[in-house]
C-alpha cells in the first residue's frame, strides 16, 4: 500500500474510530445526563485533572518518540512497555494516598473513594499503551476502531444499568473502568504483540531524549486543559461544574475528535516525509485546508443550534450549559489548527521548541483564571478566546518557518472555509429567529437541515479546494470498496 493510500485509509478508519467511539460515548452520556444530576457530573469533573496528569506521566512522550523513530526494535517497545507498567502502578499509589487531601481541597468527602476507584484506570491503560502505539505506527486504525467501538458499547451498557439501578455518580466511574478493561483485553487478544524480557537503558535514554520534552509539554498542556475544571469545582458550586462539563462534552465532540483523527494519522505519515520539505509542505497544506473547512462548518453550526440541541438531548435541567457551549465553540474552531502546527514541530524533531511554546502560552492562562474567579465562568471562557488567538500565532510562526509555510499563507488557505461557515451561521441564526416557536426537537431538525443544505449549496457553487478534495477522497474510497466487493 502506497503512502497516499495508507493516509486515506488511515484517515477514513481514524474518522470512523473517533466519531463512532465518541458518538457512542456521547449518546451514552446523554442517557446518563437524563438519569443523573449536574452535580454528579460535576463531582467527576473535579478529579479529571488529577487523572489526566497521572496519565501524562505514564505516557511520558514515549508513544510519539516510538512513532517518530523509523527503525524501532522489539527492545525499544519492551523497554517502554515496562516503564509504562511501573509508572502506572506508581501513579495509582500516589493518587490513592493523596485522595483524602484532594477531597478536603474541594470539601467533598465523597471524592476520596471516587478517586481511588477511578485511579484503577491508570493501571489498565498503562499495560496497553504500547499495543495502541504499534497499531498507530502501522496506521492500522481499522483494528483500533473495532476495539474502541466494542469497548464503548459494552461499557456504556454497564454505565446505564448502574445509573438505572441507583448507583449515581458511581455509574460514571463504572463505565470508565469497564471501558478501559474491555479495551485492554481486546488489544492484547487481537494485536498479538508481547514484550520480551529486556529493559535497555540505552534505548530508554534515546527515546526519553525526545519524549522528555513532550512529557513536560504534555504536563503543561494537561494542566491547562483541565485547570478550568479545578477552578470551577473549587470556587463555584458542583452544579456549575456539571453545566460546564456538559458544554465541554458537546463542543469537544467535533473539535477534539477532529484533532484526534488528523493528529494521530498525520503524525506517523508526515514523519515518513520529514526529509522532503517540498512534499511535506504540500501534504501539510492539504491537511490544514481540509481540517479547517470541517472545523469552521461544524463548530459554527454547533453554536447556532446550541439551545435546541441541549434541550432536546439532555433536557430543560441543563439549559444553563447552553451559553457555555456557544462560547466554547470559538476556541473549539481553532483547536485543530493549533494542534496541526504543533504536530509539525514534532515531525521536524523540534520537541524543544514545542516545550518552549507550551510554557509561554500556558503562562497566559493565569490572568484568565484570575478574571474567571472574580467575574465568573463566562468571562473566563472569553479569556480562552484571546489565548486561543495568541496560541495560534505562536504555533504557526515557528512551524511555518520550518517548512516555509508562513502564517499569512495558512490564513489565506482557510479564508474560503471561514466565509462559507460565516454565511451559513448567519443564515441559520436568521431562520431560527424568523421561525415560529416550536418544540426544541423540531427546531433542531429544521436548523440542522438548513445549515447542511446551505453549506452544500455554497460549496457546490464555488468549489473550494478543501470541499473538492474531501469529496474526491470519499468518491475514491467508495469506488475502491465497490470494486473490492
Secondary structure, DSSP 8 states (H G I E B T S, - for coil): --HHHHHHHHHHHHHHHHHHHHHHHHHHHHHHHHHS-HHHHHHHHHTHHHHHHHHHHHHTTHHHHHHH-TT--HHHHHHHHHHHHHHHHHHHHHHHHHHHHHHHHHT-TTHHHHHHHHTHHHHHHHTTHHHHHHHHHTT-HHHHHHHHHHHHHHHHHHHHHHHHTT-TTHHHHHHHHHHHHHHHHHHHHHH-----S---HHHHHHHHHHHHHHHHHHHHHHHHHHHHHHHHHHHS-HHHHHHHHHHHHHHHHHHHHHHHHHHHHHHHHHHHHTT-HHHHHHHHHHHHHHHHHHHHHHHHHHHHTHHHHHHHHH-GGGTTHHHHHHHHHHHHHHHHHHHHHHHHHHHTT-HHHHHHHHHHHHHTHHHHHHHHHHH-HHHHHHHHHHHHHHHHHHHHHHHHHHHT--HHHHHHHHHHHHHHHHHHHHHHHHHHHHS----HHHHHHHHHHHHHHHHHHHHHHH--HHHHHHHHHHHHHHHHHHHH-
